[in-house]
Amino acid sequence: MGHAHESNKKRIWIVLAILTIITTVEVVLGIIKPASLHLHGWGTSWLNWIFIILTIAKAYYIAWAFMHLEGEKTWFRRSIVWTGVFLISYLLFIVLIEGDYLYETLAPLVKW
């Protein structure tokens, strides 16, 4: 008749541990700011790329765990995940590649 209640304590602790590790790495890198990572990569420094990648990974895992995407049909998961990946990638492209357009255009005209 009724559903047997499963304990999700182990799953909750695993989610907490993974999110804590990712957040700790972000905070430690934000405090230390290693000079070796300030070298410029594609559009910004490697340190910024690490922050971007860790933040996207954390957002994906939060959606996976707390929006219960792991239990959904494959096509539905892909439609949510790939839409987010596309929009975030497009935003990163616009911000990192085209973000200094006004500075480059107005640099000869404006004293910064």
PDB file as gemmi writes it, atoms N, CA and C in Angstrom:
CRYST1    1.000    1.000    1.000  90.00  90.00  90.00 P 1                      
ATOM      1  N   MET A   1       0.819  -1.187   0.000  1.00  0.00           N  
ATOM      2  CA  MET A   1       0.000   0.000   0.000  1.00  0.00           C  
ATOM      3  C   MET A   1       0.867   1.256   0.000  1.00  0.00           C  
ATOM      4  N   GLY A   2       1.598   1.487   1.076  1.00  0.00           N  
ATOM      5  CA  GLY A   2       2.425   2.687   1.168  1.00  0.00           C  
ATOM      6  C   GLY A   2       3.819   2.429   0.610  1.00  0.00           C  
ATOM      7  N   HIS A   3       4.469   3.496   0.304  1.00  0.00           N  
ATOM      8  CA  HIS A   3       5.840   3.376  -0.177  1.00  0.00           C  
ATOM      9  C   HIS A   3       6.780   3.269   1.006  1.00  0.00           C  
ATOM     10  N   ALA A   4       7.768   2.420   0.867  1.00  0.00           N  
ATOM     11  CA  ALA A   4       8.781   2.325   1.912  1.00  0.00           C  
ATOM     12  C   ALA A   4       9.667   3.572   1.834  1.00  0.00           C  
ATOM     13  N   HIS A   5       9.890   4.182   2.958  1.00  0.00           N  
ATOM     14  CA  HIS A   5      10.682   5.411   3.000  1.00  0.00           C  
ATOM     15  C   HIS A   5      12.163   5.061   2.994  1.00  0.00           C  
ATOM     16  N   GLU A   6      12.853   5.578   1.996  1.00  0.00           N  
ATOM     17  CA  GLU A   6      14.288   5.361   1.928  1.00  0.00           C  
ATOM     18  C   GLU A   6      14.999   6.531   2.571  1.00  0.00           C  
ATOM     19  N   SER A   7      16.032   6.224   3.300  1.00  0.00           N  
ATOM     20  CA  SER A   7      16.810   7.276   3.926  1.00  0.00           C  
ATOM     21  C   SER A   7      17.796   7.838   2.914  1.00  0.00           C  
ATOM     22  N   ASN A   8      17.821   9.139   2.788  1.00  0.00           N  
ATOM     23  CA  ASN A   8      18.729   9.797   1.862  1.00  0.00           C  
ATOM     24  C   ASN A   8      19.902  10.434   2.585  1.00  0.00           C  
ATOM     25  N   LYS A   9      20.165  10.005   3.806  1.00  0.00           N  
ATOM     26  CA  LYS A   9      21.239  10.620   4.588  1.00  0.00           C  
ATOM     27  C   LYS A   9      22.591  10.489   3.888  1.00  0.00           C  
ATOM     28  N   LYS A  10      22.882   9.324   3.349  1.00  0.00           N  
ATOM     29  CA  LYS A  10      24.169   9.120   2.688  1.00  0.00           C  
ATOM     30  C   LYS A  10      24.289  10.027   1.470  1.00  0.00           C  
ATOM     31  N   ARG A  11      23.250  10.125   0.686  1.00  0.00           N  
ATOM     32  CA  ARG A  11      23.254  10.978  -0.511  1.00  0.00           C  
ATOM     33  C   ARG A  11      23.434  12.442  -0.130  1.00  0.00           C  
ATOM     34  N   ILE A  12      22.752  12.877   0.923  1.00  0.00           N  
ATOM     35  CA  ILE A  12      22.869  14.264   1.377  1.00  0.00           C  
ATOM     36  C   ILE A  12      24.297  14.563   1.811  1.00  0.00           C  
ATOM     37  N   TRP A  13      24.916  13.646   2.530  1.00  0.00           N  
ATOM     38  CA  TRP A  13      26.300  13.865   2.963  1.00  0.00           C  
ATOM     39  C   TRP A  13      27.262  13.889   1.786  1.00  0.00           C  
ATOM     40  N   ILE A  14      27.025  13.059   0.780  1.00  0.00           N  
ATOM     41  CA  ILE A  14      27.893  13.061  -0.415  1.00  0.00           C  
ATOM     42  C   ILE A  14      27.755  14.379  -1.163  1.00  0.00           C  
ATOM     43  N   VAL A  15      26.521  14.849  -1.342  1.00  0.00           N  
ATOM     44  CA  VAL A  15      26.297  16.136  -2.012  1.00  0.00           C  
ATOM     45  C   VAL A  15      26.966  17.250  -1.228  1.00  0.00           C  
ATOM     46  N   LEU A  16      26.792  17.245   0.085  1.00  0.00           N  
ATOM     47  CA  LEU A  16      27.419  18.265   0.929  1.00  0.00           C  
ATOM     48  C   LEU A  16      28.936  18.226   0.794  1.00  0.00           C  
ATOM     49  N   ALA A  17      29.519  17.033   0.795  1.00  0.00           N  
ATOM     50  CA  ALA A  17      30.978  16.905   0.694  1.00  0.00           C  
ATOM     51  C   ALA A  17      31.485  17.432  -0.644  1.00  0.00           C  
ATOM     52  N   ILE A  18      30.828  17.064  -1.736  1.00  0.00           N  
ATOM     53  CA  ILE A  18      31.277  17.508  -3.065  1.00  0.00           C  
ATOM     54  C   ILE A  18      31.174  19.018  -3.196  1.00  0.00           C  
ATOM     55  N   LEU A  19      30.044  19.597  -2.786  1.00  0.00           N  
ATOM     56  CA  LEU A  19      29.873  21.048  -2.885  1.00  0.00           C  
ATOM     57  C   LEU A  19      30.835  21.780  -1.950  1.00  0.00           C  
ATOM     58  N   THR A  20      31.121  21.200  -0.785  1.00  0.00           N  
ATOM     59  CA  THR A  20      32.073  21.813   0.144  1.00  0.00           C  
ATOM     60  C   THR A  20      33.475  21.799  -0.433  1.00  0.00           C  
ATOM     61  N   ILE A  21      33.867  20.708  -1.058  1.00  0.00           N  
ATOM     62  CA  ILE A  21      35.208  20.623  -1.653  1.00  0.00           C  
ATOM     63  C   ILE A  21      35.363  21.651  -2.769  1.00  0.00           C  
ATOM     64  N   ILE A  22      34.387  21.730  -3.662  1.00  0.00           N  
ATOM     65  CA  ILE A  22      34.472  22.696  -4.764  1.00  0.00           C  
ATOM     66  C   ILE A  22      34.512  24.120  -4.221  1.00  0.00           C  
ATOM     67  N   THR A  23      33.676  24.427  -3.254  1.00  0.00           N  
ATOM     68  CA  THR A  23      33.651  25.771  -2.674  1.00  0.00           C  
ATOM     69  C   THR A  23      34.956  26.083  -1.957  1.00  0.00           C  
ATOM     70  N   THR A  24      35.511  25.113  -1.237  1.00  0.00           N  
ATOM     71  CA  THR A  24      36.782  25.316  -0.537  1.00  0.00           C  
ATOM     72  C   THR A  24      37.903  25.612  -1.522  1.00  0.00           C  
ATOM     73  N   VAL A  25      37.947  24.889  -2.623  1.00  0.00           N  
ATOM     74  CA  VAL A  25      38.965  25.146  -3.652  1.00  0.00           C  
ATOM     75  C   VAL A  25      38.804  26.561  -4.205  1.00  0.00           C  
ATOM     76  N   GLU A  26      37.568  26.972  -4.463  1.00  0.00           N  
ATOM     77  CA  GLU A  26      37.321  28.330  -4.968  1.00  0.00           C  
ATOM     78  C   GLU A  26      37.776  29.384  -3.966  1.00  0.00           C  
ATOM     79  N   VAL A  27      37.434  29.199  -2.698  1.00  0.00           N  
ATOM     80  CA  VAL A  27      37.794  30.181  -1.674  1.00  0.00           C  
ATOM     81  C   VAL A  27      39.307  30.237  -1.484  1.00  0.00           C  
ATOM     82  N   VAL A  28      39.963  29.082  -1.422  1.00  0.00           N  
ATOM     83  CA  VAL A  28      41.417  29.051  -1.245  1.00  0.00           C  
ATOM     84  C   VAL A  28      42.113  29.722  -2.424  1.00  0.00           C  
ATOM     85  N   LEU A  29      41.687  29.417  -3.639  1.00  0.00           N  
ATOM     86  CA  LEU A  29      42.285  30.072  -4.807  1.00  0.00           C  
ATOM     87  C   LEU A  29      42.000  31.569  -4.801  1.00  0.00           C  
ATOM     88  N   GLY A  30      40.832  31.976  -4.325  1.00  0.00           N  
ATOM     89  CA  GLY A  30      40.499  33.392  -4.253  1.00  0.00           C  
ATOM     90  C   GLY A  30      41.331  34.130  -3.220  1.00  0.00           C  
ATOM     91  N   ILE A  31      41.703  33.459  -2.147  1.00  0.00           N  
ATOM     92  CA  ILE A  31      42.521  34.083  -1.112  1.00  0.00           C  
ATOM     93  C   ILE A  31      43.990  34.101  -1.515  1.00  0.00           C  
ATOM     94  N   ILE A  32      44.494  32.980  -1.994  1.00  0.00           N  
ATOM     95  CA  ILE A  32      45.918  32.860  -2.327  1.00  0.00           C  
ATOM     96  C   ILE A  32      46.257  33.577  -3.634  1.00  0.00           C  
ATOM     97  N   LYS A  33      45.403  33.438  -4.638  1.00  0.00           N  
ATOM     98  CA  LYS A  33      45.621  33.999  -5.973  1.00  0.00           C  
ATOM     99  C   LYS A  33      47.039  33.713  -6.476  1.00  0.00           C  
ATOM    100  N   PRO A  34      47.334  32.458  -6.794  1.00  0.00           N  
ATOM    101  CA  PRO A  34      48.690  32.098  -7.223  1.00  0.00           C  
ATOM    102  C   PRO A  34      49.135  32.911  -8.436  1.00  0.00           C  
ATOM    103  N   ALA A  35      50.339  33.447  -8.361  1.00  0.00           N  
ATOM    104  CA  ALA A  35      50.863  34.281  -9.445  1.00  0.00           C  
ATOM    105  C   ALA A  35      50.998  33.494 -10.749  1.00  0.00           C  
ATOM    106  N   SER A  36      51.258  32.195 -10.638  1.00  0.00           N  
ATOM    107  CA  SER A  36      51.414  31.382 -11.845  1.00  0.00           C  
ATOM    108  C   SER A  36      50.121  31.271 -12.637  1.00  0.00           C  
ATOM    109  N   LEU A  37      48.976  31.508 -11.991  1.00  0.00           N  
ATOM    110  CA  LEU A  37      47.690  31.410 -12.679  1.00  0.00           C  
ATOM    111  C   LEU A  37      47.196  32.750 -13.212  1.00  0.00           C  
ATOM    112  N   HIS A  38      47.980  33.809 -13.006  1.00  0.00           N  
ATOM    113  CA  HIS A  38      47.585  35.116 -13.523  1.00  0.00           C  
ATOM    114  C   HIS A  38      48.006  35.309 -14.980  1.00  0.00           C  
ATOM    115  N   LEU A  39      48.663  34.302 -15.553  1.00  0.00           N  
ATOM    116  CA  LEU A  39      49.026  34.371 -16.967  1.00  0.00           C  
ATOM    117  C   LEU A  39      47.752  34.329 -17.784  1.00  0.00           C  
ATOM    118  N   HIS A  40      47.751  35.048 -18.867  1.00  0.00           N  
ATOM    119  CA  HIS A  40      46.514  35.138 -19.641  1.00  0.00           C  
ATOM    120  C   HIS A  40      46.309  33.923 -20.524  1.00  0.00           C  
ATOM    121  N   GLY A  41      45.116  33.388 -20.413  1.00  0.00           N  
ATOM    122  CA  GLY A  41      44.675  32.303 -21.270  1.00  0.00           C  
ATOM    123  C   GLY A  41      43.847  32.907 -22.385  1.00  0.00           C  
ATOM    124  N   TRP A  42      42.820  32.206 -22.784  1.00  0.00           N  
ATOM    125  CA  TRP A  42      41.959  32.655 -23.882  1.00  0.00           C  
ATOM    126  C   TRP A  42      40.973  33.677 -23.360  1.00  0.00           C  
ATOM    127  N   GLY A  43      41.242  34.953 -23.509  1.00  0.00           N  
ATOM    128  CA  GLY A  43      40.327  36.009 -23.117  1.00  0.00           C  
ATOM    129  C   GLY A  43      40.491  36.516 -21.701  1.00  0.00           C  
ATOM    130  N   THR A  44      41.024  35.713 -20.794  1.00  0.00           N  
ATOM    131  CA  THR A  44      41.206  36.121 -19.404  1.00  0.00           C  
ATOM    132  C   THR A  44      42.282  35.249 -18.774  1.00  0.00           C  
ATOM    133  N   SER A  45      42.569  35.475 -17.495  1.00  0.00           N  
ATOM    134  CA  SER A  45      43.631  34.707 -16.837  1.00  0.00           C  
ATOM    135  C   SER A  45      43.179  33.271 -16.566  1.00  0.00           C  
ATOM    136  N   TRP A  46      44.157  32.401 -16.387  1.00  0.00           N  
ATOM    137  CA  TRP A  46      43.843  31.000 -16.099  1.00  0.00           C  
ATOM    138  C   TRP A  46      43.111  30.875 -14.772  1.00  0.00           C  
ATOM    139  N   LEU A  47      43.397  31.757 -13.815  1.00  0.00           N  
ATOM    140  CA  LEU A  47      42.687  31.729 -12.534  1.00  0.00           C  
ATOM    141  C   LEU A  47      41.192  31.977 -12.740  1.00  0.00           C  
ATOM    142  N   ASN A  48      40.861  32.931 -13.594  1.00  0.00           N  
ATOM    143  CA  ASN A  48      39.445  33.184 -13.889  1.00  0.00           C  
ATOM    144  C   ASN A  48      38.795  31.988 -14.573  1.00  0.00           C  
ATOM    145  N   TRP A  49      39.529  31.331 -15.481  1.00  0.00           N  
ATOM    146  CA  TRP A  49      38.984  30.142 -16.140  1.00  0.00           C  
ATOM    147  C   TRP A  49      38.704  29.040 -15.124  1.00  0.00           C  
ATOM    148  N   ILE A  50      39.589  28.889 -14.141  1.00  0.00           N  
ATOM    149  CA  ILE A  50      39.365  27.874 -13.100  1.00  0.00           C  
ATOM    150  C   ILE A  50      38.101  28.205 -12.320  1.00  0.00           C  
ATOM    151  N   PHE A  51      37.912  29.495 -11.972  1.00  0.00           N  
ATOM    152  CA  PHE A  51      36.700  29.900 -11.261  1.00  0.00           C  
ATOM    153  C   PHE A  51      35.450  29.642 -12.102  1.00  0.00           C  
ATOM    154  N   ILE A  52      35.521  29.959 -13.380  1.00  0.00           N  
ATOM    155  CA  ILE A  52      34.374  29.753 -14.266  1.00  0.00           C  
ATOM    156  C   ILE A  52      34.017  28.274 -14.350  1.00  0.00           C  
ATOM    157  N   ILE A  53      35.010  27.429 -14.541  1.00  0.00           N  
ATOM    158  CA  ILE A  53      34.778  25.985 -14.669  1.00  0.00           C  
ATOM    159  C   ILE A  53      34.240  25.398 -13.367  1.00  0.00           C  
ATOM    160  N   LEU A  54      34.825  25.783 -12.234  1.00  0.00           N  
ATOM    161  CA  LEU A  54      34.342  25.267 -10.948  1.00  0.00           C  
ATOM    162  C   LEU A  54      32.918  25.736 -10.655  1.00  0.00           C  
ATOM    163  N   THR A  55      32.610  26.975 -11.012  1.00  0.00           N  
ATOM    164  CA  THR A  55      31.263  27.490 -10.773  1.00  0.00           C  
ATOM    165  C   THR A  55      30.235  26.763 -11.637  1.00  0.00           C  
ATOM    166  N   ILE A  56      30.580  26.513 -12.893  1.00  0.00           N  
ATOM    167  CA  ILE A  56      29.668  25.776 -13.764  1.00  0.00           C  
ATOM    168  C   ILE A  56      29.488  24.341 -13.268  1.00  0.00           C  
ATOM    169  N   ALA A  57      30.588  23.716 -12.830  1.00  0.00           N  
ATOM    170  CA  ALA A  57      30.494  22.352 -12.297  1.00  0.00           C  
ATOM    171  C   ALA A  57      29.607  22.321 -11.052  1.00  0.00           C  
ATOM    172  N   LYS A  58      29.755  23.319 -10.194  1.00  0.00           N  
ATOM    173  CA  LYS A  58      28.933  23.370  -8.986  1.00  0.00           C  
ATOM    174  C   LYS A  58      27.460  23.603  -9.339  1.00  0.00           C  
ATOM    175  N   ALA A  59      27.192  24.483 -10.279  1.00  0.00           N  
ATOM    176  CA  ALA A  59      25.812  24.742 -10.701  1.00  0.00           C  
ATOM    177  C   ALA A  59      25.194  23.487 -11.310  1.00  0.00           C  
ATOM    178  N   TYR A  60      25.960  22.777 -12.118  1.00  0.00           N  
ATOM    179  CA  TYR A  60      25.471  21.542 -12.726  1.00  0.00           C  
ATOM    180  C   TYR A  60      25.144  20.511 -11.644  1.00  0.00           C  
ATOM    181  N   TYR A  61      26.028  20.368 -10.678  1.00  0.00           N  
ATOM    182  CA  TYR A  61      25.801  19.377  -9.632  1.00  0.00           C  
ATOM    183  C   TYR A  61      24.615  19.754  -8.753  1.00  0.00           C  
ATOM    184  N   ILE A  62      24.445  21.043  -8.485  1.00  0.00           N  
ATOM    185  CA  ILE A  62      23.287  21.489  -7.708  1.00  0.00           C  
ATOM    186  C   ILE A  62      21.997  21.156  -8.453  1.00  0.00           C  
ATOM    187  N   ALA A  63      21.969  21.425  -9.750  1.00  0.00           N  
ATOM    188  CA  ALA A  63      20.785  21.086 -10.550  1.00  0.00           C  
ATOM    189  C   ALA A  63      20.572  19.577 -10.582  1.00  0.00           C  
ATOM    190  N   TRP A  64      21.656  18.830 -10.722  1.00  0.00           N  
ATOM    191  CA  TRP A  64      21.572  17.373 -10.786  1.00  0.00           C  
ATOM    192  C   TRP A  64      21.021  16.804  -9.481  1.00  0.00           C  
ATOM    193  N   ALA A  65      21.484  17.325  -8.345  1.00  0.00           N  
ATOM    194  CA  ALA A  65      21.102  16.755  -7.054  1.00  0.00           C  
ATOM    195  C   ALA A  65      19.783  17.324  -6.536  1.00  0.00           C  
ATOM    196  N   PHE A  66      19.636  18.647  -6.555  1.00  0.00           N  
ATOM    197  CA  PHE A  66      18.489  19.258  -5.898  1.00  0.00           C  
ATOM    198  C   PHE A  66      17.278  19.421  -6.803  1.00  0.00           C  
ATOM    199  N   MET A  67      17.488  19.403  -8.117  1.00  0.00           N  
ATOM    200  CA  MET A  67      16.349  19.432  -9.040  1.00  0.00           C  
ATOM    201  C   MET A  67      16.006  18.014  -9.499  1.00  0.00           C  
ATOM    202  N   HIS A  68      16.692  17.031  -8.931  1.00  0.00           N  
ATOM    203  CA  HIS A  68      16.431  15.610  -9.174  1.00  0.00           C  
ATOM    204  C   HIS A  68      16.529  15.239 -10.654  1.00  0.00           C  
ATOM    205  N   LEU A  69      17.499  15.811 -11.337  1.00  0.00           N  
ATOM    206  CA  LEU A  69      17.649  15.503 -12.764  1.00  0.00           C  
ATOM    207  C   LEU A  69      18.138  14.086 -13.011  1.00  0.00           C  
ATOM    208  N   GLU A  70      18.809  13.482 -12.037  1.00  0.00           N  
ATOM    209  CA  GLU A  70      19.316  12.132 -12.261  1.00  0.00           C  
ATOM    210  C   GLU A  70      18.191  11.123 -12.436  1.00  0.00           C  
ATOM    211  N   GLY A  71      16.992  11.447 -11.983  1.00  0.00           N  
ATOM    212  CA  GLY A  71      15.874  10.522 -12.111  1.00  0.00           C  
ATOM    213  C   GLY A  71      14.987  10.785 -13.316  1.00  0.00           C  
ATOM    214  N   GLU A  72      15.330  11.780 -14.105  1.00  0.00           N  
ATOM    215  CA  GLU A  72      14.503  12.150 -15.258  1.00  0.00           C  
ATOM    216  C   GLU A  72      14.912  11.369 -16.504  1.00  0.00           C  
ATOM    217  N   LYS A  73      14.082  11.479 -17.525  1.00  0.00           N  
ATOM    218  CA  LYS A  73      14.388  10.825 -18.798  1.00  0.00           C  
ATOM    219  C   LYS A  73      15.589  11.508 -19.446  1.00  0.00           C  
ATOM    220  N   THR A  74      16.318  10.755 -20.246  1.00  0.00           N  
ATOM    221  CA  THR A  74      17.558  11.244 -20.850  1.00  0.00           C  
ATOM    222  C   THR A  74      17.333  12.474 -21.705  1.00  0.00           C  
ATOM    223  N   TRP A  75      16.315  12.480 -22.525  1.00  0.00           N  
ATOM    224  CA  TRP A  75      16.082  13.629 -23.415  1.00  0.00           C  
ATOM    225  C   TRP A  75      15.779  14.885 -22.627  1.00  0.00           C  
ATOM    226  N   PHE A  76      15.081  14.743 -21.487  1.00  0.00           N  
ATOM    227  CA  PHE A  76      14.747  15.900 -20.665  1.00  0.00           C  
ATOM    228  C   PHE A  76      15.998  16.457 -19.986  1.00  0.00           C  
ATOM    229  N   ARG A  77      16.833  15.553 -19.461  1.00  0.00           N  
ATOM    230  CA  ARG A  77      18.102  15.981 -18.845  1.00  0.00           C  
ATOM    231  C   ARG A  77      18.961  16.719 -19.850  1.00  0.00           C  
ATOM    232  N   ARG A  78      19.080  16.143 -21.040  1.00  0.00           N  
ATOM    233  CA  ARG A  78      19.922  16.766 -22.063  1.00  0.00           C  
ATOM    234  C   ARG A  78      19.375  18.117 -22.497  1.00  0.00           C  
ATOM    235  N   SER A  79      18.064  18.240 -22.600  1.00  0.00           N  
ATOM    236  CA  SER A  79      17.491  19.515 -23.022  1.00  0.00           C  
ATOM    237  C   SER A  79      17.777  20.606 -21.989  1.00  0.00           C  
ATOM    238  N   ILE A  80      17.755  20.267 -20.725  1.00  0.00           N  
ATOM    239  CA  ILE A  80      18.063  21.255 -19.686  1.00  0.00           C  
ATOM    240  C   ILE A  80      19.552  21.551 -19.652  1.00  0.00           C  
ATOM    241  N   VAL A  81      20.370  20.518 -19.627  1.00  0.00           N  
ATOM    242  CA  VAL A  81      21.815  20.702 -19.483  1.00  0.00           C  
ATOM    243  C   VAL A  81      22.413  21.383 -20.700  1.00  0.00           C  
ATOM    244  N   TRP A  82      22.082  20.928 -21.898  1.00  0.00           N  
ATOM    245  CA  TRP A  82      22.695  21.503 -23.092  1.00  0.00           C  
ATOM    246  C   TRP A  82      22.219  22.924 -23.375  1.00  0.00           C  
ATOM    247  N   THR A  83      20.998  23.254 -22.983  1.00  0.00           N  
ATOM    248  CA  THR A  83      20.546  24.635 -23.113  1.00  0.00           C  
ATOM    249  C   THR A  83      21.371  25.538 -22.203  1.00  0.00           C  
ATOM    250  N   GLY A  84      21.574  25.108 -20.973  1.00  0.00           N  
ATOM    251  CA  GLY A  84      22.412  25.878 -20.052  1.00  0.00           C  
ATOM    252  C   GLY A  84      23.839  25.989 -20.513  1.00  0.00           C  
ATOM    253  N   VAL A  85      24.406  24.891 -21.007  1.00  0.00           N  
ATOM    254  CA  VAL A  85      25.784  24.909 -21.510  1.00  0.00           C  
ATOM    255  C   VAL A  85      25.913  25.883 -22.682  1.00  0.00           C  
ATOM    256  N   PHE A  86      24.958  25.847 -23.595  1.00  0.00           N  
ATOM    257  CA  PHE A  86      25.003  26.750 -24.739  1.00  0.00           C  
ATOM    258  C   PHE A  86      24.908  28.207 -24.295  1.00  0.00           C  
ATOM    259  N   LEU A  87      23.947  28.515 -23.425  1.00  0.00           N  
ATOM    260  CA  LEU A  87      23.757  29.907 -23.005  1.00  0.00           C  
ATOM    261  C   LEU A  87      24.942  30.427 -22.199  1.00  0.00           C  
ATOM    262  N   ILE A  88      25.497  29.612 -21.317  1.00  0.00           N  
ATOM    263  CA  ILE A  88      26.664  30.036 -20.534  1.00  0.00           C  
ATOM    264  C   ILE A  88      27.874  30.212 -21.441  1.00  0.00           C  
ATOM    265  N   SER A  89      28.067  29.297 -22.386  1.00  0.00           N  
ATOM    266  CA  SER A  89      29.190  29.417 -23.322  1.00  0.00           C  
ATOM    267  C   SER A  89      29.067  30.675 -24.173  1.00  0.00           C  
ATOM    268  N   TYR A  90      27.867  30.959 -24.637  1.00  0.00           N  
ATOM    269  CA  TYR A  90      27.636  32.156 -25.438  1.00  0.00           C  
ATOM    270  C   TYR A  90      27.902  33.419 -24.624  1.00  0.00           C  
ATOM    271  N   LEU A  91      27.423  33.455 -23.383  1.00  0.00           N  
ATOM    272  CA  LEU A  91      27.666  34.601 -22.514  1.00  0.00           C  
ATOM    273  C   LEU A  91      29.154  34.782 -22.257  1.00  0.00           C  
ATOM    274  N   LEU A  92      29.872  33.693 -21.993  1.00  0.00           N  
ATOM    275  CA  LEU A  92      31.322  33.782 -21.778  1.00  0.00           C  
ATOM    276  C   LEU A  92      32.023  34.305 -23.018  1.00  0.00           C  
ATOM    277  N   PHE A  93      31.623  33.828 -24.180  1.00  0.00           N  
ATOM    278  CA  PHE A  93      32.221  34.299 -25.427  1.00  0.00           C  
ATOM    279  C   PHE A  93      32.021  35.798 -25.588  1.00  0.00           C  
ATOM    280  N   ILE A  94      30.802  36.257 -25.390  1.00  0.00           N  
ATOM    281  CA  ILE A  94      30.495  37.681 -25.552  1.00  0.00           C  
ATOM    282  C   ILE A  94      31.277  38.513 -24.552  1.00  0.00           C  
ATOM    283  N   VAL A  95      31.283  38.111 -23.293  1.00  0.00           N  
ATOM    284  CA  VAL A  95      31.941  38.903 -22.252  1.00  0.00           C  
ATOM    285  C   VAL A  95      33.458  38.901 -22.430  1.00  0.00           C  
ATOM    286  N   LEU A  96      34.045  37.737 -22.696  1.00  0.00           N  
ATOM    287  CA  LEU A  96      35.501  37.650 -22.744  1.00  0.00           C  
ATOM    288  C   LEU A  96      36.095  38.171 -24.048  1.00  0.00           C  
ATOM    289  N   ILE A  97      35.422  37.970 -25.144  1.00  0.00           N  
ATOM    290  CA  ILE A  97      35.982  38.371 -26.433  1.00  0.00           C  
ATOM    291  C   ILE A  97      35.576  39.791 -26.801  1.00  0.00           C  
ATOM    292  N   GLU A  98      34.331  40.133 -26.596  1.00  0.00           N  
ATOM    293  CA  GLU A  98      33.834  41.437 -27.027  1.00  0.00           C  
ATOM    294  C   GLU A  98      33.720  42.452 -25.890  1.00  0.00           C  
ATOM    295  N   GLY A  99      34.100  42.070 -24.679  1.00  0.00           N  
ATOM    296  CA  GLY A  99      33.903  42.921 -23.522  1.00  0.00           C  
ATOM    297  C   GLY A  99      34.689  44.212 -23.517  1.00  0.00           C  
ATOM    298  N   ASP A 100      35.815  44.247 -24.207  1.00  0.00           N  
ATOM    299  CA  ASP A 100      36.635  45.463 -24.207  1.00  0.00           C  
ATOM    300  C   ASP A 100      36.432  46.303 -25.470  1.00  0.00           C  
ATOM    301  N   TYR A 101      35.349  46.080 -26.169  1.00  0.00           N  
ATOM    302  CA  TYR A 101      35.085  46.796 -27.412  1.00  0.00           C  
ATOM    303  C   TYR A 101      35.033  48.311 -27.199  1.00  0.00           C  
ATOM    304  N   LEU A 102      34.298  48.758 -26.196  1.00  0.00           N  
ATOM    305  CA  LEU A 102      34.183  50.199 -25.958  1.00  0.00           C  
ATOM    306  C   LEU A 102      35.531  50.808 -25.606  1.00  0.00           C  
ATOM    307  N   TYR A 103      36.312  50.091 -24.802  1.00  0.00           N  
ATOM    308  CA  TYR A 103      37.633  50.605 -24.445  1.00  0.00           C  
ATOM    309  C   TYR A 103      38.507  50.747 -25.684  1.00  0.00           C  
ATOM    310  N   GLU A 104      38.521  49.718 -26.531  1.00  0.00           N  
ATOM    311  CA  GLU A 104      39.341  49.771 -27.745  1.00  0.00           C  
ATOM    312  C   GLU A 104      38.847  50.850 -28.706  1.00  0.00           C  
ATOM    313  N   THR A 105      37.543  51.030 -28.787  1.00  0.00           N  
ATOM    314  CA  THR A 105      36.971  52.009 -29.710  1.00  0.00           C  
ATOM    315  C   THR A 105      37.183  53.440 -29.227  1.00  0.00           C  
ATOM    316  N   LEU A 106      37.004  53.655 -27.927  1.00  0.00           N  
ATOM    317  CA  LEU A 106      37.066  55.012 -27.395  1.00  0.00           C  
ATOM    318  C   LEU A 106      38.440  55.390 -26.846  1.00  0.00           C  
ATOM    319  N   ALA A 107      39.393  54.470 -26.800  1.00  0.00           N  
ATOM    320  CA  ALA A 107      40.714  54.745 -26.222  1.00  0.00           C  
ATOM    321  C   ALA A 107      41.389  55.966 -26.847  1.00  0.00           C  
ATOM    322  N   PRO A 108      41.353  56.139 -28.172  1.00  0.00           N  
ATOM    323  CA  PRO A 108      42.006  57.331 -28.725  1.00  0.00           C  
ATOM    324  C   PRO A 108      41.279  58.619 -28.386  1.00  0.00           C  
ATOM    325  N   LEU A 109      40.019  58.532 -28.027  1.00  0.00           N  
ATOM    326  CA  LEU A 109      39.201  59.731 -27.811  1.00  0.00           C  
ATOM    327  C   LEU A 109      39.055  60.145 -26.356  1.00  0.00           C  
ATOM    328  N   VAL A 110      39.184  59.191 -25.436  1.00  0.00           N  
ATOM    329  CA  VAL A 110      38.897  59.447 -24.026  1.00  0.00           C  
ATOM    330  C   VAL A 110      40.155  59.228 -23.208  1.00  0.00           C  
ATOM    331  N   LYS A 111      40.408  60.132 -22.277  1.00  0.00           N  
ATOM    332  CA  LYS A 111      41.525  59.930 -21.353  1.00  0.00           C  
ATOM    333  C   LYS A 111      40.982  59.101 -20.188  1.00  0.00           C  
ATOM    334  N   TRP A 112      41.474  57.895 -20.019  1.00  0.00           N  
ATOM    335  CA  TRP A 112      40.954  56.974 -19.011  1.00  0.00           C  
ATOM    336  C   TRP A 112      41.550  57.300 -17.676  1.00  0.00           C  
TER     337      TRP A 112                                                      
END                                                                             
